[in-house]
Each structure stands twice: as structure tokens, then as C-alpha cells.
Amino acid sequence: MLTSADGWCTYCGSMGVRAEVVDHIVPLEQGGADDITNLVPACRSCNASKRDRTPEQWRKSLEHRYYGPPGRGTSRRTPTSWTTPTPG
Ligand SMILES: [Zn+2]
């Protein structure tokens, strides 16, 4: 394990998930480099889910199941502080 991976997951770290492994951004199978420019910290869940796909390919596969791609940090909750004025 690389000590540089001791941080947050590149893909879902915004949700407070720690990195446990290093992931090849562009998989070696798709011509990615096997050096630091192509390595990012990731959690086991993302690493296992992404496998041999690029982040773009991975996102597309996830969009069917989730609100959006990981790492975007979007929230679809309506703000609770916003109240509708009651007429009358
Ligand atoms: Zn992750």
C-alpha cells in the first residue's frame, strides 16, 4: 500500500470515504500509464466497482443506478429552511 493513498477516496471522498488502495485512472488495459500521473487514491468499493473502465465509462454505468456520477457532490434534498408562505 502506498502511503500517498492515505487520504480520501478520489471518487467518493466528498462523502467522507477514506482511500484504501490506489486506482489506475485509465486502466492499463486501455493504455493507461503505470506511474503516479495515472494513480489516484480510492476506496476498495470504488476500485472494485470501476475495475478496468475509465472514470467516464464508469460514471455512465453508475448513472443508471444513482443520482449522478460519484465525486460531483450533488444533493437533491430540498432545503428545509425554505418555507412556503401560508396565504390568509
Ligand atoms: Zn470511493
PDB file of the backbone (N, CA, C, O) and the ligand in Angstrom, with CONECT records:
HET     ZN  A 101       1
ATOM      1  N   MET A   1       0.848  -1.205   0.000  1.00  0.00           N
ATOM      2  CA  MET A   1       0.000   0.000   0.000  1.00  0.00           C
ATOM      3  C   MET A   1       0.878   1.249   0.000  1.00  0.00           C
ATOM      4  O   MET A   1       1.872   1.319   0.723  1.00  0.00           O
ATOM      5  N   LEU A   2       0.508   2.216  -0.805  1.00  0.00           N
ATOM      6  CA  LEU A   2       1.261   3.462  -0.854  1.00  0.00           C
ATOM      7  C   LEU A   2       0.779   4.404   0.247  1.00  0.00           C
ATOM      8  O   LEU A   2      -0.419   4.536   0.496  1.00  0.00           O
ATOM      9  N   THR A   3       1.731   5.045   0.888  1.00  0.00           N
ATOM     10  CA  THR A   3       1.347   5.991   1.937  1.00  0.00           C
ATOM     11  C   THR A   3       0.654   7.213   1.346  1.00  0.00           C
ATOM     12  O   THR A   3      -0.116   7.887   2.030  1.00  0.00           O
ATOM     13  N   SER A   4       0.930   7.498   0.065  1.00  0.00           N
ATOM     14  CA  SER A   4       0.292   8.647  -0.571  1.00  0.00           C
ATOM     15  C   SER A   4      -1.197   8.427  -0.736  1.00  0.00           C
ATOM     16  O   SER A   4      -1.948   9.373  -0.975  1.00  0.00           O
ATOM     17  N   ALA A   5      -1.622   7.193  -0.612  1.00  0.00           N
ATOM     18  CA  ALA A   5      -3.041   6.890  -0.746  1.00  0.00           C
ATOM     19  C   ALA A   5      -3.773   7.070   0.582  1.00  0.00           C
ATOM     20  O   ALA A   5      -4.980   6.849   0.670  1.00  0.00           O
ATOM     21  N   ASP A   6      -3.034   7.471   1.604  1.00  0.00           N
ATOM     22  CA  ASP A   6      -3.664   7.642   2.906  1.00  0.00           C
ATOM     23  C   ASP A   6      -4.397   8.978   2.935  1.00  0.00           C
ATOM     24  O   ASP A   6      -3.862   9.983   3.403  1.00  0.00           O
ATOM     25  N   GLY A   7      -5.599   8.975   2.440  1.00  0.00           N
ATOM     26  CA  GLY A   7      -6.394  10.196   2.382  1.00  0.00           C
ATOM     27  C   GLY A   7      -7.813   9.837   2.033  1.00  0.00           C
ATOM     28  O   GLY A   7      -8.330   8.796   2.438  1.00  0.00           O
ATOM     29  N   TRP A   8      -8.437  10.715   1.272  1.00  0.00           N
ATOM     30  CA  TRP A   8      -9.822  10.467   0.896  1.00  0.00           C
ATOM     31  C   TRP A   8      -9.890   9.843  -0.484  1.00  0.00           C
ATOM     32  O   TRP A   8      -9.025  10.069  -1.331  1.00  0.00           O
ATOM     33  N   CYS A   9     -10.925   9.062  -0.694  1.00  0.00           N
ATOM     34  CA  CYS A   9     -11.141   8.447  -1.990  1.00  0.00           C
ATOM     35  C   CYS A   9     -11.355   9.538  -3.046  1.00  0.00           C
ATOM     36  O   CYS A   9     -12.126  10.475  -2.839  1.00  0.00           O
ATOM     37  N   THR A  10     -10.671   9.400  -4.161  1.00  0.00           N
ATOM     38  CA  THR A  10     -10.795  10.391  -5.227  1.00  0.00           C
ATOM     39  C   THR A  10     -12.226  10.476  -5.736  1.00  0.00           C
ATOM     40  O   THR A  10     -12.685  11.545  -6.137  1.00  0.00           O
ATOM     41  N   TYR A  11     -12.913   9.374  -5.719  1.00  0.00           N
ATOM     42  CA  TYR A  11     -14.230   9.316  -6.348  1.00  0.00           C
ATOM     43  C   TYR A  11     -15.363   9.616  -5.378  1.00  0.00           C
ATOM     44  O   TYR A  11     -16.327  10.286  -5.750  1.00  0.00           O
ATOM     45  N   CYS A  12     -15.270   9.143  -4.161  1.00  0.00           N
ATOM     46  CA  CYS A  12     -16.365   9.361  -3.227  1.00  0.00           C
ATOM     47  C   CYS A  12     -15.866   9.962  -1.910  1.00  0.00           C
ATOM     48  O   CYS A  12     -16.569   9.918  -0.900  1.00  0.00           O
ATOM     49  N   GLY A  13     -14.665  10.519  -1.922  1.00  0.00           N
ATOM     50  CA  GLY A  13     -14.109  11.125  -0.716  1.00  0.00           C
ATOM     51  C   GLY A  13     -14.935  12.287  -0.192  1.00  0.00           C
ATOM     52  O   GLY A  13     -14.900  12.604   0.997  1.00  0.00           O
ATOM     53  N   SER A  14     -15.692  12.929  -1.107  1.00  0.00           N
ATOM     54  CA  SER A  14     -16.537  14.038  -0.682  1.00  0.00           C
ATOM     55  C   SER A  14     -17.633  13.572   0.257  1.00  0.00           C
ATOM     56  O   SER A  14     -18.246  14.375   0.960  1.00  0.00           O
ATOM     57  N   MET A  15     -17.877  12.271   0.264  1.00  0.00           N
ATOM     58  CA  MET A  15     -18.887  11.717   1.161  1.00  0.00           C
ATOM     59  C   MET A  15     -18.232  11.149   2.417  1.00  0.00           C
ATOM     60  O   MET A  15     -18.887  10.480   3.217  1.00  0.00           O
ATOM     61  N   GLY A  16     -16.951  11.416   2.585  1.00  0.00           N
ATOM     62  CA  GLY A  16     -16.273  11.023   3.799  1.00  0.00           C
ATOM     63  C   GLY A  16     -15.741   9.606   3.785  1.00  0.00           C
ATOM     64  O   GLY A  16     -15.597   8.978   4.834  1.00  0.00           O
ATOM     65  N   VAL A  17     -15.448   9.103   2.598  1.00  0.00           N
ATOM     66  CA  VAL A  17     -14.925   7.746   2.482  1.00  0.00           C
ATOM     67  C   VAL A  17     -13.410   7.802   2.299  1.00  0.00           C
ATOM     68  O   VAL A  17     -12.906   8.469   1.396  1.00  0.00           O
ATOM     69  N   ARG A  18     -12.703   7.098   3.160  1.00  0.00           N
ATOM     70  CA  ARG A  18     -11.248   7.100   3.111  1.00  0.00           C
ATOM     71  C   ARG A  18     -10.727   6.192   2.000  1.00  0.00           C
ATOM     72  O   ARG A  18     -11.353   5.196   1.637  1.00  0.00           O
ATOM     73  N   ALA A  19      -9.565   6.566   1.474  1.00  0.00           N
ATOM     74  CA  ALA A  19      -8.924   5.752   0.449  1.00  0.00           C
ATOM     75  C   ALA A  19      -8.178   4.594   1.101  1.00  0.00           C
ATOM     76  O   ALA A  19      -7.571   4.748   2.161  1.00  0.00           O
ATOM     77  N   GLU A  20      -8.231   3.461   0.468  1.00  0.00           N
ATOM     78  CA  GLU A  20      -7.556   2.276   0.994  1.00  0.00           C
ATOM     79  C   GLU A  20      -6.596   1.672  -0.013  1.00  0.00           C
ATOM     80  O   GLU A  20      -5.676   0.941   0.355  1.00  0.00           O
ATOM     81  N   VAL A  21      -6.811   1.978  -1.286  1.00  0.00           N
ATOM     82  CA  VAL A  21      -5.986   1.416  -2.345  1.00  0.00           C
ATOM     83  C   VAL A  21      -5.653   2.526  -3.338  1.00  0.00           C
ATOM     84  O   VAL A  21      -6.167   3.639  -3.233  1.00  0.00           O
ATOM     85  N   VAL A  22      -4.792   2.214  -4.299  1.00  0.00           N
ATOM     86  CA  VAL A  22      -4.573   3.150  -5.398  1.00  0.00           C
ATOM     87  C   VAL A  22      -5.231   2.600  -6.654  1.00  0.00           C
ATOM     88  O   VAL A  22      -5.201   1.398  -6.918  1.00  0.00           O
ATOM     89  N   ASP A  23      -5.818   3.497  -7.412  1.00  0.00           N
ATOM     90  CA  ASP A  23      -6.555   3.090  -8.606  1.00  0.00           C
ATOM     91  C   ASP A  23      -5.906   3.694  -9.841  1.00  0.00           C
ATOM     92  O   ASP A  23      -5.472   4.846  -9.814  1.00  0.00           O
ATOM     93  N   HIS A  24      -5.839   2.936 -10.907  1.00  0.00           N
ATOM     94  CA  HIS A  24      -5.396   3.469 -12.195  1.00  0.00           C
ATOM     95  C   HIS A  24      -6.544   4.256 -12.817  1.00  0.00           C
ATOM     96  O   HIS A  24      -7.600   3.692 -13.105  1.00  0.00           O
ATOM     97  N   ILE A  25      -6.344   5.555 -13.025  1.00  0.00           N
ATOM     98  CA  ILE A  25      -7.398   6.384 -13.613  1.00  0.00           C
ATOM     99  C   ILE A  25      -7.797   5.807 -14.968  1.00  0.00           C
ATOM    100  O   ILE A  25      -8.961   5.480 -15.197  1.00  0.00           O
ATOM    101  N   VAL A  26      -6.820   5.688 -15.858  1.00  0.00           N
ATOM    102  CA  VAL A  26      -7.029   4.980 -17.122  1.00  0.00           C
ATOM    103  C   VAL A  26      -6.425   3.591 -16.956  1.00  0.00           C
ATOM    104  O   VAL A  26      -5.220   3.461 -16.739  1.00  0.00           O
ATOM    105  N   PRO A  27      -7.238   2.571 -17.054  1.00  0.00           N
ATOM    106  CA  PRO A  27      -6.743   1.203 -16.825  1.00  0.00           C
ATOM    107  C   PRO A  27      -5.589   0.853 -17.754  1.00  0.00           C
ATOM    108  O   PRO A  27      -5.517   1.326 -18.888  1.00  0.00           O
ATOM    109  N   LEU A  28      -4.700   0.023 -17.256  1.00  0.00           N
ATOM    110  CA  LEU A  28      -3.577  -0.423 -18.072  1.00  0.00           C
ATOM    111  C   LEU A  28      -4.070  -1.092 -19.343  1.00  0.00           C
ATOM    112  O   LEU A  28      -3.442  -0.990 -20.397  1.00  0.00           O
ATOM    113  N   GLU A  29      -5.211  -1.784 -19.232  1.00  0.00           N
ATOM    114  CA  GLU A  29      -5.779  -2.475 -20.383  1.00  0.00           C
ATOM    115  C   GLU A  29      -6.192  -1.504 -21.481  1.00  0.00           C
ATOM    116  O   GLU A  29      -6.305  -1.880 -22.648  1.00  0.00           O
ATOM    117  N   GLN A  30      -6.419  -0.236 -21.089  1.00  0.00           N
ATOM    118  CA  GLN A  30      -6.848   0.761 -22.073  1.00  0.00           C
ATOM    119  C   GLN A  30      -5.734   1.761 -22.376  1.00  0.00           C
ATOM    120  O   GLN A  30      -5.998   2.851 -22.885  1.00  0.00           O
ATOM    121  N   GLY A  31      -4.520   1.403 -22.074  1.00  0.00           N
ATOM    122  CA  GLY A  31      -3.385   2.237 -22.456  1.00  0.00           C
ATOM    123  C   GLY A  31      -2.927   3.209 -21.391  1.00  0.00           C
ATOM    124  O   GLY A  31      -2.100   4.083 -21.654  1.00  0.00           O
ATOM    125  N   GLY A  32      -3.464   3.060 -20.181  1.00  0.00           N
ATOM    126  CA  GLY A  32      -3.065   3.948 -19.098  1.00  0.00           C
ATOM    127  C   GLY A  32      -1.637   3.677 -18.647  1.00  0.00           C
ATOM    128  O   GLY A  32      -1.124   2.566 -18.785  1.00  0.00           O
ATOM    129  N   ALA A  33      -1.004   4.722 -18.100  1.00  0.00           N
ATOM    130  CA  ALA A  33       0.372   4.600 -17.640  1.00  0.00           C
ATOM    131  C   ALA A  33       0.405   3.982 -16.242  1.00  0.00           C
ATOM    132  O   ALA A  33      -0.511   4.164 -15.440  1.00  0.00           O
ATOM    133  N   ASP A  34       1.477   3.253 -15.979  1.00  0.00           N
ATOM    134  CA  ASP A  34       1.633   2.638 -14.663  1.00  0.00           C
ATOM    135  C   ASP A  34       2.579   3.495 -13.821  1.00  0.00           C
ATOM    136  O   ASP A  34       3.591   3.012 -13.313  1.00  0.00           O
ATOM    137  N   ASP A  35       2.231   4.772 -13.685  1.00  0.00           N
ATOM    138  CA  ASP A  35       3.026   5.661 -12.845  1.00  0.00           C
ATOM    139  C   ASP A  35       2.105   6.625 -12.093  1.00  0.00           C
ATOM    140  O   ASP A  35       0.881   6.568 -12.205  1.00  0.00           O
ATOM    141  N   ILE A  36       2.743   7.513 -11.323  1.00  0.00           N
ATOM    142  CA  ILE A  36       1.986   8.355 -10.390  1.00  0.00           C
ATOM    143  C   ILE A  36       1.006   9.279 -11.093  1.00  0.00           C
ATOM    144  O   ILE A  36       0.014   9.699 -10.498  1.00  0.00           O
ATOM    145  N   THR A  37       1.276   9.602 -12.363  1.00  0.00           N
ATOM    146  CA  THR A  37       0.367  10.501 -13.085  1.00  0.00           C
ATOM    147  C   THR A  37      -0.974   9.839 -13.373  1.00  0.00           C
ATOM    148  O   THR A  37      -1.956  10.511 -13.690  1.00  0.00           O
ATOM    149  N   ASN A  38      -1.001   8.524 -13.260  1.00  0.00           N
ATOM    150  CA  ASN A  38      -2.215   7.790 -13.590  1.00  0.00           C
ATOM    151  C   ASN A  38      -2.768   7.045 -12.377  1.00  0.00           C
ATOM    152  O   ASN A  38      -3.636   6.182 -12.505  1.00  0.00           O
ATOM    153  N   LEU A  39      -2.246   7.398 -11.186  1.00  0.00           N
ATOM    154  CA  LEU A  39      -2.678   6.707  -9.978  1.00  0.00           C
ATOM    155  C   LEU A  39      -3.326   7.687  -9.006  1.00  0.00           C
ATOM    156  O   LEU A  39      -2.797   8.767  -8.744  1.00  0.00           O
ATOM    157  N   VAL A  40      -4.456   7.295  -8.489  1.00  0.00           N
ATOM    158  CA  VAL A  40      -5.147   8.129  -7.508  1.00  0.00           C
ATOM    159  C   VAL A  40      -5.589   7.259  -6.338  1.00  0.00           C
ATOM    160  O   VAL A  40      -5.829   6.063  -6.504  1.00  0.00           O
ATOM    161  N   PRO A  41      -5.696   7.864  -5.149  1.00  0.00           N
ATOM    162  CA  PRO A  41      -6.224   7.100  -4.016  1.00  0.00           C
ATOM    163  C   PRO A  41      -7.710   6.819  -4.201  1.00  0.00           C
ATOM    164  O   PRO A  41      -8.461   7.671  -4.675  1.00  0.00           O
ATOM    165  N   ALA A  42      -8.116   5.630  -3.825  1.00  0.00           N
ATOM    166  CA  ALA A  42      -9.521   5.249  -3.947  1.00  0.00           C
ATOM    167  C   ALA A  42      -9.872   4.275  -2.833  1.00  0.00           C
ATOM    168  O   ALA A  42      -8.994   3.638  -2.250  1.00  0.00           O
ATOM    169  N   CYS A  43     -11.146   4.168  -2.549  1.00  0.00           N
ATOM    170  CA  CYS A  43     -11.574   3.174  -1.568  1.00  0.00           C
ATOM    171  C   CYS A  43     -11.768   1.836  -2.283  1.00  0.00           C
ATOM    172  O   CYS A  43     -11.848   1.776  -3.510  1.00  0.00           O
ATOM    173  N   ARG A  44     -11.842   0.782  -1.501  1.00  0.00           N
ATOM    174  CA  ARG A  44     -11.992  -0.546  -2.102  1.00  0.00           C
ATOM    175  C   ARG A  44     -13.284  -0.661  -2.888  1.00  0.00           C
ATOM    176  O   ARG A  44     -13.335  -1.333  -3.919  1.00  0.00           O
ATOM    177  N   SER A  45     -14.328  -0.006  -2.401  1.00  0.00           N
ATOM    178  CA  SER A  45     -15.618  -0.098  -3.063  1.00  0.00           C
ATOM    179  C   SER A  45     -15.556   0.490  -4.472  1.00  0.00           C
ATOM    180  O   SER A  45     -16.024  -0.123  -5.431  1.00  0.00           O
ATOM    181  N   CYS A  46     -14.969   1.695  -4.585  1.00  0.00           N
ATOM    182  CA  CYS A  46     -14.858   2.324  -5.899  1.00  0.00           C
ATOM    183  C   CYS A  46     -13.923   1.525  -6.788  1.00  0.00           C
ATOM    184  O   CYS A  46     -14.199   1.326  -7.971  1.00  0.00           O
ATOM    185  N   ASN A  47     -12.828   1.073  -6.224  1.00  0.00           N
ATOM    186  CA  ASN A  47     -11.856   0.325  -7.013  1.00  0.00           C
ATOM    187  C   ASN A  47     -12.476  -0.937  -7.583  1.00  0.00           C
ATOM    188  O   ASN A  47     -12.247  -1.289  -8.741  1.00  0.00           O
ATOM    189  N   ALA A  48     -13.266  -1.617  -6.756  1.00  0.00           N
ATOM    190  CA  ALA A  48     -13.899  -2.854  -7.198  1.00  0.00           C
ATOM    191  C   ALA A  48     -15.005  -2.576  -8.206  1.00  0.00           C
ATOM    192  O   ALA A  48     -15.256  -3.383  -9.101  1.00  0.00           O
ATOM    193  N   SER A  49     -15.667  -1.428  -8.059  1.00  0.00           N
ATOM    194  CA  SER A  49     -16.758  -1.082  -8.957  1.00  0.00           C
ATOM    195  C   SER A  49     -16.240  -0.599 -10.306  1.00  0.00           C
ATOM    196  O   SER A  49     -16.795  -0.937 -11.351  1.00  0.00           O
ATOM    197  N   LYS A  50     -15.172   0.195 -10.274  1.00  0.00           N
ATOM    198  CA  LYS A  50     -14.630   0.785 -11.507  1.00  0.00           C
ATOM    199  C   LYS A  50     -13.929  -0.253 -12.364  1.00  0.00           C
ATOM    200  O   LYS A  50     -14.097  -0.301 -13.582  1.00  0.00           O
ATOM    201  N   ARG A  51     -13.138  -1.081 -11.695  1.00  0.00           N
ATOM    202  CA  ARG A  51     -12.418  -2.152 -12.384  1.00  0.00           C
ATOM    203  C   ARG A  51     -11.583  -1.634 -13.557  1.00  0.00           C
ATOM    204  O   ARG A  51     -10.726  -0.769 -13.376  1.00  0.00           O
ATOM    205  N   ASP A  52     -11.832  -2.160 -14.752  1.00  0.00           N
ATOM    206  CA  ASP A  52     -10.995  -1.824 -15.900  1.00  0.00           C
ATOM    207  C   ASP A  52     -11.658  -0.812 -16.824  1.00  0.00           C
ATOM    208  O   ASP A  52     -11.535  -0.891 -18.047  1.00  0.00           O
ATOM    209  N   ARG A  53     -12.366   0.141 -16.217  1.00  0.00           N
ATOM    210  CA  ARG A  53     -13.008   1.180 -17.015  1.00  0.00           C
ATOM    211  C   ARG A  53     -12.393   2.532 -16.691  1.00  0.00           C
ATOM    212  O   ARG A  53     -11.802   2.717 -15.627  1.00  0.00           O
ATOM    213  N   THR A  54     -12.538   3.481 -17.621  1.00  0.00           N
ATOM    214  CA  THR A  54     -12.138   4.844 -17.329  1.00  0.00           C
ATOM    215  C   THR A  54     -13.215   5.470 -16.452  1.00  0.00           C
ATOM    216  O   THR A  54     -14.338   4.968 -16.401  1.00  0.00           O
ATOM    217  N   PRO A  55     -12.883   6.578 -15.750  1.00  0.00           N
ATOM    218  CA  PRO A  55     -13.913   7.225 -14.925  1.00  0.00           C
ATOM    219  C   PRO A  55     -15.171   7.564 -15.715  1.00  0.00           C
ATOM    220  O   PRO A  55     -16.282   7.461 -15.196  1.00  0.00           O
ATOM    221  N   GLU A  56     -14.996   7.968 -16.973  1.00  0.00           N
ATOM    222  CA  GLU A  56     -16.160   8.313 -17.790  1.00  0.00           C
ATOM    223  C   GLU A  56     -17.032   7.096 -18.058  1.00  0.00           C
ATOM    224  O   GLU A  56     -18.257   7.157 -17.945  1.00  0.00           O
ATOM    225  N   GLN A  57     -16.392   5.997 -18.411  1.00  0.00           N
ATOM    226  CA  GLN A  57     -17.139   4.766 -18.664  1.00  0.00           C
ATOM    227  C   GLN A  57     -17.817   4.276 -17.390  1.00  0.00           C
ATOM    228  O   GLN A  57     -18.932   3.756 -17.410  1.00  0.00           O
ATOM    229  N   TRP A  58     -17.108   4.458 -16.292  1.00  0.00           N
ATOM    230  CA  TRP A  58     -17.637   4.025 -15.003  1.00  0.00           C
ATOM    231  C   TRP A  58     -18.863   4.851 -14.625  1.00  0.00           C
ATOM    232  O   TRP A  58     -19.881   4.309 -14.194  1.00  0.00           O
ATOM    233  N   ARG A  59     -18.754   6.172 -14.792  1.00  0.00           N
ATOM    234  CA  ARG A  59     -19.873   7.058 -14.467  1.00  0.00           C
ATOM    235  C   ARG A  59     -21.115   6.673 -15.249  1.00  0.00           C
ATOM    236  O   ARG A  59     -22.209   6.596 -14.691  1.00  0.00           O
ATOM    237  N   LYS A  60     -20.947   6.435 -16.526  1.00  0.00           N
ATOM    238  CA  LYS A  60     -22.090   6.088 -17.359  1.00  0.00           C
ATOM    239  C   LYS A  60     -22.788   4.840 -16.849  1.00  0.00           C
ATOM    240  O   LYS A  60     -24.013   4.732 -16.902  1.00  0.00           O
ATOM    241  N   SER A  61     -22.001   3.906 -16.358  1.00  0.00           N
ATOM    242  CA  SER A  61     -22.606   2.681 -15.845  1.00  0.00           C
ATOM    243  C   SER A  61     -23.323   2.935 -14.527  1.00  0.00           C
ATOM    244  O   SER A  61     -24.274   2.233 -14.183  1.00  0.00           O
ATOM    245  N   LEU A  62     -22.857   3.952 -13.784  1.00  0.00           N
ATOM    246  CA  LEU A  62     -23.454   4.238 -12.483  1.00  0.00           C
ATOM    247  C   LEU A  62     -24.706   5.091 -12.600  1.00  0.00           C
ATOM    248  O   LEU A  62     -25.583   5.040 -11.737  1.00  0.00           O
ATOM    249  N   GLU A  63     -24.787   5.875 -13.668  1.00  0.00           N
ATOM    250  CA  GLU A  63     -25.903   6.802 -13.804  1.00  0.00           C
ATOM    251  C   GLU A  63     -27.247   6.089 -13.862  1.00  0.00           C
ATOM    252  O   GLU A  63     -28.291   6.684 -13.594  1.00  0.00           O
ATOM    253  N   HIS A  64     -27.209   4.825 -14.211  1.00  0.00           N
ATOM    254  CA  HIS A  64     -28.441   4.059 -14.248  1.00  0.00           C
ATOM    255  C   HIS A  64     -28.955   3.776 -12.837  1.00  0.00           C
ATOM    256  O   HIS A  64     -30.153   3.597 -12.617  1.00  0.00           O
ATOM    257  N   ARG A  65     -28.018   3.740 -11.886  1.00  0.00           N
ATOM    258  CA  ARG A  65     -28.398   3.308 -10.550  1.00  0.00           C
ATOM    259  C   ARG A  65     -28.419   4.437  -9.521  1.00  0.00           C
ATOM    260  O   ARG A  65     -29.149   4.368  -8.532  1.00  0.00           O
ATOM    261  N   TYR A  66     -27.621   5.467  -9.755  1.00  0.00           N
ATOM    262  CA  TYR A  66     -27.514   6.515  -8.761  1.00  0.00           C
ATOM    263  C   TYR A  66     -27.949   7.850  -9.337  1.00  0.00           C
ATOM    264  O   TYR A  66     -28.219   7.969 -10.532  1.00  0.00           O
ATOM    265  N   TYR A  67     -28.012   8.844  -8.480  1.00  0.00           N
ATOM    266  CA  TYR A  67     -28.428  10.179  -8.909  1.00  0.00           C
ATOM    267  C   TYR A  67     -27.471  10.750  -9.944  1.00  0.00           C
ATOM    268  O   TYR A  67     -27.899  11.456 -10.857  1.00  0.00           O
ATOM    269  N   GLY A  68     -26.205  10.461  -9.818  1.00  0.00           N
ATOM    270  CA  GLY A  68     -25.232  11.041 -10.728  1.00  0.00           C
ATOM    271  C   GLY A  68     -23.882  10.404 -10.504  1.00  0.00           C
ATOM    272  O   GLY A  68     -23.737   9.481  -9.702  1.00  0.00           O
ATOM    273  N   PRO A  69     -22.910  10.898 -11.210  1.00  0.00           N
ATOM    274  CA  PRO A  69     -21.573  10.324 -11.085  1.00  0.00           C
ATOM    275  C   PRO A  69     -20.989  10.603  -9.705  1.00  0.00           C
ATOM    276  O   PRO A  69     -21.306  11.620  -9.088  1.00  0.00           O
ATOM    277  N   PRO A  70     -20.147   9.713  -9.227  1.00  0.00           N
ATOM    278  CA  PRO A  70     -19.523   9.927  -7.926  1.00  0.00           C
ATOM    279  C   PRO A  70     -18.572  11.111  -7.973  1.00  0.00           C
ATOM    280  O   PRO A  70     -17.985  11.406  -9.014  1.00  0.00           O
ATOM    281  N   GLY A  71     -18.428  11.768  -6.871  1.00  0.00           N
ATOM    282  CA  GLY A  71     -17.478  12.863  -6.789  1.00  0.00           C
ATOM    283  C   GLY A  71     -18.051  14.220  -7.131  1.00  0.00           C
ATOM    284  O   GLY A  71     -17.406  15.241  -6.892  1.00  0.00           O
ATOM    285  N   ARG A  72     -19.246  14.251  -7.685  1.00  0.00           N
ATOM    286  CA  ARG A  72     -19.822  15.535  -8.050  1.00  0.00           C
ATOM    287  C   ARG A  72     -20.410  16.237  -6.828  1.00  0.00           C
ATOM    288  O   ARG A  72     -20.486  17.465  -6.788  1.00  0.00           O
ATOM    289  N   GLY A  73     -20.820  15.464  -5.846  1.00  0.00           N
ATOM    290  CA  GLY A  73     -21.285  16.040  -4.589  1.00  0.00           C
ATOM    291  C   GLY A  73     -22.620  16.724  -4.701  1.00  0.00           C
ATOM    292  O   GLY A  73     -22.889  17.679  -3.972  1.00  0.00           O
ATOM    293  N   THR A  74     -23.453  16.263  -5.589  1.00  0.00           N
ATOM    294  CA  THR A  74     -24.759  16.886  -5.746  1.00  0.00           C
ATOM    295  C   THR A  74     -25.717  16.400  -4.671  1.00  0.00           C
ATOM    296  O   THR A  74     -25.604  15.276  -4.181  1.00  0.00           O
ATOM    297  N   SER A  75     -26.631  17.232  -4.323  1.00  0.00           N
ATOM    298  CA  SER A  75     -27.643  16.853  -3.356  1.00  0.00           C
ATOM    299  C   SER A  75     -29.000  17.260  -3.892  1.00  0.00           C
ATOM    300  O   SER A  75     -29.199  18.394  -4.326  1.00  0.00           O
ATOM    301  N   ARG A  76     -29.913  16.337  -3.856  1.00  0.00           N
ATOM    302  CA  ARG A  76     -31.242  16.631  -4.389  1.00  0.00           C
ATOM    303  C   ARG A  76     -32.239  16.957  -3.286  1.00  0.00           C
ATOM    304  O   ARG A  76     -33.432  17.108  -3.548  1.00  0.00           O
ATOM    305  N   ARG A  77     -31.761  17.063  -2.072  1.00  0.00           N
ATOM    306  CA  ARG A  77     -32.651  17.411  -0.973  1.00  0.00           C
ATOM    307  C   ARG A  77     -33.128  18.844  -1.113  1.00  0.00           C
ATOM    308  O   ARG A  77     -32.359  19.732  -1.482  1.00  0.00           O
ATOM    309  N   THR A  78     -34.373  19.061  -0.824  1.00  0.00           N
ATOM    310  CA  THR A  78     -34.866  20.433  -0.811  1.00  0.00           C
ATOM    311  C   THR A  78     -34.485  21.049   0.525  1.00  0.00           C
ATOM    312  O   THR A  78     -34.561  20.391   1.563  1.00  0.00           O
ATOM    313  N   PRO A  79     -34.077  22.305   0.500  1.00  0.00           N
ATOM    314  CA  PRO A  79     -33.668  22.949   1.751  1.00  0.00           C
ATOM    315  C   PRO A  79     -34.811  23.038   2.745  1.00  0.00           C
ATOM    316  O   PRO A  79     -35.902  23.504   2.419  1.00  0.00           O
ATOM    317  N   THR A  80     -34.550  22.591   3.939  1.00  0.00           N
ATOM    318  CA  THR A  80     -35.601  22.555   4.944  1.00  0.00           C
ATOM    319  C   THR A  80     -35.884  23.942   5.513  1.00  0.00           C
ATOM    320  O   THR A  80     -36.945  24.180   6.091  1.00  0.00           O
ATOM    321  N   SER A  81     -34.921  24.861   5.343  1.00  0.00           N
ATOM    322  CA  SER A  81     -35.114  26.198   5.901  1.00  0.00           C
ATOM    323  C   SER A  81     -36.053  27.027   5.032  1.00  0.00           C
ATOM    324  O   SER A  81     -36.523  28.092   5.433  1.00  0.00           O
ATOM    325  N   TRP A  82     -36.311  26.518   3.844  1.00  0.00           N
ATOM    326  CA  TRP A  82     -37.175  27.260   2.921  1.00  0.00           C
ATOM    327  C   TRP A  82     -38.623  26.916   3.187  1.00  0.00           C
ATOM    328  O   TRP A  82     -39.031  25.773   2.981  1.00  0.00           O
ATOM    329  N   THR A  83     -39.395  27.858   3.630  1.00  0.00           N
ATOM    330  CA  THR A  83     -40.786  27.583   3.967  1.00  0.00           C
ATOM    331  C   THR A  83     -41.723  28.324   3.014  1.00  0.00           C
ATOM    332  O   THR A  83     -41.436  29.437   2.574  1.00  0.00           O
ATOM    333  N   THR A  84     -42.821  27.694   2.716  1.00  0.00           N
ATOM    334  CA  THR A  84     -43.802  28.296   1.826  1.00  0.00           C
ATOM    335  C   THR A  84     -44.745  29.197   2.635  1.00  0.00           C
ATOM    336  O   THR A  84     -45.324  28.761   3.630  1.00  0.00           O
ATOM    337  N   PRO A  85     -44.894  30.449   2.203  1.00  0.00           N
ATOM    338  CA  PRO A  85     -45.811  31.344   2.924  1.00  0.00           C
ATOM    339  C   PRO A  85     -47.246  30.819   2.873  1.00  0.00           C
ATOM    340  O   PRO A  85     -47.724  30.391   1.822  1.00  0.00           O
ATOM    341  N   THR A  86     -47.904  30.855   3.983  1.00  0.00           N
ATOM    342  CA  THR A  86     -49.281  30.387   4.042  1.00  0.00           C
ATOM    343  C   THR A  86     -50.232  31.542   3.767  1.00  0.00           C
ATOM    344  O   THR A  86     -50.222  32.536   4.494  1.00  0.00           O
ATOM    345  N   PRO A  87     -51.045  31.428   2.738  1.00  0.00           N
ATOM    346  CA  PRO A  87     -51.979  32.532   2.440  1.00  0.00           C
ATOM    347  C   PRO A  87     -53.061  32.667   3.502  1.00  0.00           C
ATOM    348  O   PRO A  87     -53.519  31.677   4.073  1.00  0.00           O
ATOM    349  N   GLY A  88     -53.454  33.883   3.753  1.00  0.00           N
ATOM    350  CA  GLY A  88     -54.512  34.151   4.707  1.00  0.00           C
ATOM    351  C   GLY A  88     -53.886  34.342   6.064  1.00  0.00           C
ATOM    352  O   GLY A  88     -54.593  34.583   7.042  1.00  0.00           O
TER     353      GLY A  88
HETATM  354 ZN    ZN A 101     -14.662   5.534  -3.151  1.00  0.00          ZN2+
END
